[in-house]
Amino acid sequence: MDKVVRSLCADLISEKSVAWTVPVEIARELEATFMRELDKAENAVTKPVGPRKPLVSRSSSIVSAGEGESDVSAASDASPGPGAPRPLGGVSPVGGRRMPVHRRKNRGRNTPGGDESDPATPPPARKGKAARKWDDSSISAEDAQSLDYSSSSLNLAADSRIDSVEHLVDQASLGRTNRDGSYVPQELGNPSATASAPSKMPAFLTSVQNLFSTSRALTRADLEPVLAKMENHLIGKNVAAEVTRDLLESVAVALEGKRIGWTSVYQHIRQALEDRLQRILLPSAGTDLLRDLQDVVRGDHRPYVMVMCGVNGVGKSTNLAKITFWLLQNRVSVLIAACDTFRSGAVEQLRTHVRNLRALVEQLGHDDVKIELFERGYGKDAAGIAKEATNYAKANGFQTVLIDTAGRMQDNEPLMRSLAKLTALNRPDKIVFVGEALVGNESIDQLTKFNTALRDFSNQADPRDIDALLLTKFDLIADKVGAAVSMTYITRRPILFVGTGQTYTDLKRINVKVVVDALLAA
């Protein structure tokens, strides 16, 4: 029998084709012996993984490798035909099924309670990722606790001091101090070193620069070639397509029928468009935030309240800290209300800003200026926290309250209702929309839906709209400043500041002429 097994194994390994027929009893013994030899061969390479399961033949007959007790089908069914190919890994002599080569990892290793030699020990079940809850109206106590890192030993206390804060202030970006002691941020400089002079014709209009009109009146046919080129140019500068078409249509209506002499059509279109852009960007409401603040504090004897809102990831908290630095420079005490009660790390981010700003105030020697953070952790009602912060500020002599809110997409109705509730309950003096200077057509959708939500969900007879804009990441767009035009055109609201970097001094006042020149430059 051993000789038969050895011969058969050698035959299988070398993948030679043989034809053989054996009685049923010998087939059972041959099967058991063959399986034992195969187990020995495997054990020489890997550790044993337990007894081998019985094989099932094509005729559904069961052959037990351990006991050798079962019925088998006819020998003609169990035997492979002459010349039949034998797959790698061997073939069962009874049933002709492929015997796979087992390459199994050692189950149970490094597993608590697991035993390498016990194949019956099941591997531990992997814990799936817990689903994140994004609706801030249904946060449980467990959710709030999991997001609250304020008690962690890794977080520094809000009143702790740091050794150096010089890197948080860019001396080149510092504004000027007026004679009355007020601090004024810098104006926005030329966003592109390659921006050409306003009077120079852009290269993209060289093909139509010879369109002249003598003493006859301009027609729409005269204007269309230049307007088509100008439309592509403005869209390329990141002006929303809808805003671009409205602007150029107004220019066409104003110029159609006008007699222009020998002046080129382009020059008249450019001048008309420049006038309209300046009217759009020039504030229709006051942008002297410091004066408004002082009027409220002195006249109403209460703190000035400002809400910062916007979509996710635009830099609301960072630019709120920049505004805080500007106010502290003007000796205005600031209370920051942490009303982003869901985003993990939102409170800790503001706590870090307050700690840094307090250190800067100490270096400036402004002992009469206060900066604090008002927070109630996570999972709380943002509108209630803002109300508490306002009352706290009034009772403790703070001149202004800056309310940081959670970022939200304009289509998220539950979060937009939450924002409308916050503004309706607290009646802030100014609602500032923080948007990216990188967006194009998306800016229209964002501002339109934010304003609609504030009106529709406030349940007020006189609902509020967005009062002012703050554009971030202005240092990343070169001369593609079209978002400033799109946002002011849609809201008819002024741009208070633009963010141009990561330090507290990277907050600038917008320069209308610079923006218009950048838009019309080649």
C-alpha positions in Angstrom: 0.0 0.0 0.0 2.8 2.4 0.9 4.4 1.8 -2.5 1.1 2.5 -4.2 0.7 5.8 -2.3 4.3 6.9 -3.0 3.8 6.0 -6.6 0.6 7.9 -6.8 1.9 11.0 -5.0 5.0 11.0 -7.2 2.6 10.8 -10.2 0.4 13.6 -9.0 3.4 15.9 -8.1 5.0 15.4 -11.5 1.5 15.9 -13.1 1.8 12.7 -15.2 -1.4 11.2 -16.5 -2.1 7.6 -15.4 -5.2 5.5 -15.6 -5.9 3.2 -12.7 -8.8 1.3 -11.3 -9.1 0.0 -7.7 -11.9 -1.7 -5.7 -14.1 0.4 -3.4 -12.5 -0.9 -0.1 -9.0 -0.1 -1.4 -10.2 3.3 -2.6 -11.3 4.2 1.0 -8.0 3.1 2.5 -6.1 4.9 -0.3 -8.1 8.1 0.3 -7.3 8.1 4.1 -3.6 7.3 3.6 -3.2 9.9 0.9 -4.8 12.5 3.1 -2.5 11.7 6.0 0.6 11.9 3.7 -0.6 15.2 2.4 -1.1 16.6 5.9 2.4 15.5 6.8 3.8 17.4 3.8 1.8 20.5 4.7 2.9 20.3 8.4 6.5 20.5 7.3 5.9 24.0 6.0 3.1 25.4 8.1 1.6 24.7 11.5 -1.4 22.4 11.6 -4.7 24.0 11.3 -6.8 21.1 12.5 -8.3 18.0 11.0 -9.1 18.2 7.3 -12.8 18.3 6.3 -14.1 15.3 4.3 -14.2 15.7 0.6 -17.4 15.5 -1.4 -17.2 13.7 -4.7 -19.0 14.7 -7.9 -21.7 12.1 -7.2 -22.3 13.7 -3.7 -20.7 10.6 -2.0 -18.9 11.5 1.2 -15.5 10.1 2.0 -14.2 10.6 5.5 -10.5 11.1 5.7 -10.3 10.3 9.4 -12.6 7.3 9.8 -12.8 5.9 6.3 -16.5 5.1 6.6 -18.9 5.9 3.9 -20.4 4.8 0.6 -18.7 5.7 -2.5 -19.8 5.7 -6.1 -18.7 3.3 -8.7 -15.0 3.1 -9.4 -15.5 4.4 -12.9 -17.1 7.6 -11.5 -14.3 8.0 -9.0 -11.4 7.5 -11.3 -10.2 10.2 -13.7 -10.0 9.3 -17.3 -6.8 8.5 -19.2 -4.9 11.7 -20.1 -7.0 14.0 -18.0 -5.1 17.1 -16.8 -4.4 17.2 -13.1 -4.5 20.7 -11.6 -1.8 22.1 -9.4 -2.3 21.0 -5.8 -3.4 17.5 -6.5 -6.7 15.7 -7.3 -8.8 13.5 -5.1 -8.4 9.9 -6.1 -12.0 9.4 -5.3 -14.2 12.0 -6.9 -11.6 13.9 -9.0 -12.0 17.2 -7.1 -9.1 19.6 -6.9 -7.3 19.7 -3.5 -6.3 23.3 -2.9 -3.0 24.1 -1.4 -3.8 25.8 1.9 -1.9 28.9 2.8 -3.6 30.0 5.9 -2.6 32.6 8.4 -2.2 31.4 12.0 -5.6 32.2 13.4 -5.7 33.2 17.0 -2.2 34.8 17.1 -2.0 38.1 18.9 -5.7 37.8 19.7 -7.0 38.1 23.2 -8.2 34.7 24.3 -7.1 33.2 21.0 -5.2 29.9 20.8 -3.0 29.2 17.7 -3.5 25.5 18.1 -7.3 25.7 18.5 -8.9 26.1 15.1 -12.3 26.3 16.7 -11.5 29.7 18.3 -13.3 32.3 16.1 -11.5 35.5 15.2 -12.7 38.6 17.0 -15.4 40.5 15.2 -14.2 43.8 13.8 -16.0 46.8 15.1 -17.5 48.9 12.4 -17.2 52.7 12.1 -19.9 54.4 14.1 -22.3 56.6 12.0 -21.7 60.3 12.4 -24.7 62.4 13.2 -24.9 65.7 11.4 -28.2 67.1 12.6 -27.5 69.4 15.5 -31.1 69.2 16.7 -30.7 65.6 17.9 -27.4 65.3 19.8 -27.4 63.0 22.7 -25.4 63.4 25.9 -23.1 60.6 24.7 -22.5 62.5 21.5 -21.7 65.7 23.3 -19.3 63.9 25.7 -17.5 62.2 22.8 -16.9 65.6 21.2 -15.9 67.5 24.3 -12.1 67.6 24.6 -12.1 70.6 27.0 -11.2 68.5 30.0 -8.3 66.7 28.3 -4.9 67.1 29.7 -3.6 67.8 26.2 -5.4 71.1 26.0 -3.9 74.2 27.6 -6.1 76.3 29.9 -7.6 79.4 28.4 -5.7 81.7 30.8 -2.3 80.0 30.3 0.5 82.1 28.8 2.8 81.4 25.9 6.3 82.6 25.5 6.4 83.9 21.9 3.6 85.3 19.7 5.7 87.2 17.3 5.1 84.7 14.5 1.3 85.5 14.8 1.8 89.1 13.6 3.3 90.0 10.2 5.0 93.3 10.6 4.7 93.9 6.8 0.9 93.6 7.0 0.4 95.9 10.0 -1.9 98.8 9.4 -1.4 102.4 10.4 -2.3 104.2 13.6 -4.1 107.5 13.2 -3.6 110.6 15.2 -6.6 109.8 17.3 -5.1 106.5 18.2 -7.3 104.3 16.0 -5.8 101.4 14.2 -6.7 101.1 10.5 -5.8 97.9 8.5 -4.0 98.2 5.2 -5.8 98.5 1.9 -5.8 95.7 -0.6 -2.8 96.1 -2.9 -2.5 95.1 -6.5 -3.5 91.4 -6.6 -1.3 90.7 -9.6 2.1 92.1 -10.5 1.2 91.6 -14.2 -2.0 93.7 -14.1 -1.8 96.3 -16.9 -2.7 100.0 -16.7 -6.4 100.7 -16.9 -6.0 102.7 -20.2 -4.2 99.9 -22.0 -6.3 97.7 -24.2 -6.2 94.0 -23.3 -4.6 91.7 -25.8 -7.7 89.6 -26.2 -9.4 92.6 -27.9 -6.8 93.3 -30.5 -9.0 91.6 -33.1 -11.8 94.2 -32.5 -9.8 97.3 -31.6 -10.4 98.7 -35.1 -14.2 98.9 -34.7 -14.8 102.6 -34.8 -17.8 104.8 -35.2 -17.8 108.2 -36.8 -20.7 110.4 -36.3 -23.4 107.7 -36.6 -25.1 106.2 -33.6 -24.0 102.9 -32.1 -26.1 99.9 -32.9 -26.3 96.5 -31.2 -24.4 95.0 -34.1 -21.5 97.4 -33.4 -21.4 96.4 -29.7 -21.9 92.6 -30.0 -18.3 91.6 -31.0 -16.7 93.6 -28.2 -19.3 92.5 -25.6 -18.8 88.8 -26.6 -15.1 89.1 -26.0 -15.6 91.0 -22.7 -18.0 88.3 -21.5 -15.5 85.6 -21.9 -12.9 87.8 -20.2 -15.0 88.5 -17.1 -16.0 84.9 -16.7 -12.4 84.0 -16.9 -11.8 86.4 -14.0 -14.2 84.4 -11.9 -17.3 86.7 -12.2 -20.4 84.6 -12.1 -21.9 84.0 -15.6 -25.3 85.4 -14.6 -23.7 88.6 -13.2 -21.6 89.0 -16.2 -24.5 88.9 -18.6 -26.5 91.3 -16.5 -23.6 93.8 -16.4 -22.9 93.7 -20.1 -26.6 94.0 -21.0 -26.8 97.1 -18.9 -23.7 98.5 -20.7 -25.3 97.7 -24.1 -28.5 99.4 -23.2 -26.6 102.5 -22.0 -24.4 102.7 -25.2 -26.9 101.7 -27.9 -27.8 104.8 -29.9 -25.0 106.9 -28.5 -22.8 108.9 -30.9 -19.1 108.4 -30.0 -17.1 110.2 -32.8 -13.8 108.6 -33.7 -13.3 106.9 -30.3 -13.1 103.1 -30.4 -16.0 101.0 -29.4 -13.9 99.1 -26.9 -12.9 102.3 -25.0 -16.5 103.3 -24.6 -17.6 99.8 -23.4 -14.6 99.6 -21.0 -15.4 103.0 -19.5 -19.1 102.2 -19.1 -18.3 98.8 -17.5 -15.7 100.4 -15.2 -18.3 102.9 -14.0 -20.8 100.1 -13.2 -18.3 97.9 -11.4 -17.3 100.8 -9.2 -20.9 101.5 -8.3 -21.4 97.9 -7.5 -18.3 97.6 -5.3 -18.6 101.0 -3.6 -20.5 100.4 -0.3 -24.2 101.3 -0.3 -24.1 101.2 3.5 -21.5 102.4 6.0 -18.4 100.2 6.4 -17.0 102.1 9.4 -17.5 99.2 11.8 -15.6 100.9 14.6 -17.9 104.0 14.5 -21.0 101.9 14.5 -19.7 100.0 17.5 -19.0 103.1 19.4 -22.4 104.5 18.6 -24.2 101.4 20.0 -22.0 101.2 23.1 -22.4 104.9 24.0 -25.9 105.4 22.9 -27.6 102.1 23.9 -25.2 101.2 26.7 -24.9 97.6 25.6 -22.4 95.5 23.7 -22.3 95.5 19.9 -23.2 92.0 18.6 -21.9 90.6 15.3 -22.6 87.1 13.9 -20.2 85.3 11.5 -21.9 82.8 9.2 -21.1 80.9 6.0 -20.5 77.5 4.5 -18.1 74.9 5.7 -14.3 75.5 5.6 -14.2 79.1 4.4 -12.3 80.3 7.5 -14.9 81.9 9.7 -13.1 81.2 13.0 -9.7 82.3 11.7 -11.0 85.6 10.3 -13.1 86.2 13.4 -9.8 86.1 15.3 -8.3 88.6 12.9 -11.3 91.0 13.5 -10.7 90.5 17.2 -7.1 91.5 16.9 -8.2 94.7 15.0 -10.7 95.6 17.7 -8.1 94.9 20.4 -5.7 97.3 18.7 -8.5 99.9 19.0 -8.8 99.2 22.7 -12.2 97.5 22.3 -12.9 94.6 24.8 -14.1 91.5 23.0 -16.1 88.5 24.1 -16.1 85.6 21.7 -19.1 83.3 21.8 -18.4 79.7 20.8 -21.7 78.8 19.1 -20.3 76.1 16.8 -21.5 73.4 19.2 -21.0 70.4 17.0 -17.8 70.5 14.9 -15.1 68.6 16.8 -12.4 70.9 18.0 -14.3 74.2 17.3 -14.2 75.3 20.9 -10.6 74.4 21.3 -9.7 76.4 18.2 -11.3 79.5 19.6 -9.6 78.9 23.0 -6.2 78.8 21.3 -7.0 82.1 19.5 -8.1 83.8 22.7 -4.9 82.6 24.5 -2.7 84.0 21.7 -4.6 87.3 21.5 -4.4 87.7 25.2 -0.7 87.4 25.0 -0.5 90.0 22.2 -2.6 92.4 24.3 -0.2 92.0 27.2 2.7 92.7 24.9 1.0 95.9 23.7 0.4 97.0 27.2 -3.3 97.5 26.9 -4.2 96.7 30.4 -7.7 98.1 30.1 -8.7 95.8 27.2 -10.3 92.4 27.9 -10.5 89.3 25.7 -12.4 86.2 26.8 -14.1 83.1 25.4 -17.7 82.3 26.3 -18.5 78.6 25.7 -20.8 75.9 27.0 -19.2 72.9 25.3 -20.8 70.8 22.6 -24.3 69.7 21.9 -26.0 72.8 23.2 -28.5 75.2 21.6 -26.4 77.7 19.7 -29.1 80.4 19.9 -29.2 80.0 23.7 -25.5 80.2 24.1 -25.4 83.4 22.0 -28.1 85.0 24.3 -26.2 84.0 27.4 -23.0 85.4 26.0 -24.7 88.8 25.2 -26.0 89.0 28.8 -22.6 88.1 30.2 -20.9 90.7 28.1 -23.3 93.4 29.2 -22.9 92.5 32.8 -19.1 92.4 32.6 -18.3 95.5 30.6 -17.5 94.0 27.2 -18.0 96.4 24.3 -18.6 93.8 21.6 -19.6 90.2 21.2 -18.4 88.2 18.2 -20.5 85.1 17.6 -18.8 82.2 15.8 -21.3 79.8 14.2 -21.0 76.3 12.6 -20.4 76.1 8.9 -23.4 74.9 7.0 -24.3 74.2 3.4 -27.0 76.4 2.0 -29.2 73.4 1.2 -29.2 72.0 4.7 -32.6 73.0 6.0 -32.2 72.0 9.7 -28.9 73.9 10.0 -30.3 76.9 8.2 -33.3 76.9 10.5 -30.9 76.9 13.4 -29.1 80.0 12.1 -32.3 81.8 11.5 -33.3 81.0 15.1 -30.0 82.4 16.4 -30.4 85.7 14.5 -34.1 86.0 15.4 -33.5 85.5 19.1 -30.4 87.7 19.5 -31.1 90.4 16.9 -27.4 91.1 16.2 -26.3 94.5 15.0 -24.5 93.0 12.0 -24.7 89.6 10.2 -21.5 89.0 8.3 -21.4 86.3 5.6 -17.9 84.9 5.2 -17.2 83.5 1.7 -14.3 82.4 -0.3 -12.8 84.5 -3.0 -12.2 81.3 -5.0 -15.8 80.6 -5.8 -17.5 81.6 -9.0 -21.1 80.8 -9.9 -21.5 79.0 -6.5 -21.5 82.4 -4.7 -24.9 83.3 -6.1 -26.4 80.1 -4.9 -24.9 80.4 -1.4 -25.9 84.0 -0.8 -29.3 83.7 -2.3 -30.2 80.7 -0.2 -28.7 82.1 3.0 -30.8 85.3 2.7 -33.9 83.2 1.8 -33.4 81.0 4.9 -32.9 84.0 7.2 -36.1 85.5 6.0 -38.3 82.4 5.7 -37.3 80.6 8.9 -37.1 83.6 11.3 -40.8 83.8 12.0 -40.3 87.6 12.4 -42.4 90.4 11.0 -39.2 92.2 9.9 -36.7 89.4 9.1 -33.0 90.1 8.7 -30.7 89.7 5.7 -27.0 89.5 5.5 -25.6 92.9 6.3 -22.0 92.7 5.1 -19.4 90.4 3.5 -16.0 89.2 4.3 -14.0 87.4 1.6 -11.3 85.0 2.6 -8.3 83.5 0.8 -7.8 86.6 -1.3 -4.1 85.9 -1.5 -4.7 82.8 -3.6 -6.6 84.2 -6.5 -4.0 86.5 -8.2 -6.1 88.8 -10.4 -9.2 86.6 -10.5 -11.2 88.8 -8.2 -14.6 88.3 -9.8 -16.1 86.8 -6.6 -16.1 90.2 -5.0 -18.2 91.6 -7.8 -20.6 88.6 -7.8 -21.3 88.7 -4.1 -21.8 92.4 -3.9 -24.0 92.4 -7.0 -26.3 89.7 -5.6 -26.6 91.1 -2.0 -26.0 94.9 -2.6 -24.0 94.7 0.6 -20.5 96.0 1.2 -17.3 94.0 1.7 -16.0 94.9 5.2 -12.6 93.1 4.9 -10.7 90.6 2.8 -8.5 87.9 4.3 -5.0 87.6 2.8 -3.1 85.1 5.0 -2.8 83.2 8.2 -1.5 85.8 10.7 -3.7 88.2 12.7 -2.6 91.1 10.6 -3.6 89.5 7.3 -6.9 91.4 7.2 -7.2 94.2 4.7 -9.8 96.8 3.5 -10.9 96.4 -0.1 -9.6 98.9 -2.7 -12.3 99.3 -5.3 -9.9 100.7 -7.9 -7.5 97.9 -7.5 -10.2 95.3 -8.0 -11.7 97.0 -11.0 -8.3 97.4 -12.7 -7.5 93.7 -12.0 -10.8 92.7 -13.6 -10.3 94.7 -16.8 -6.6 94.0 -17.1 -5.4 91.6 -19.8 
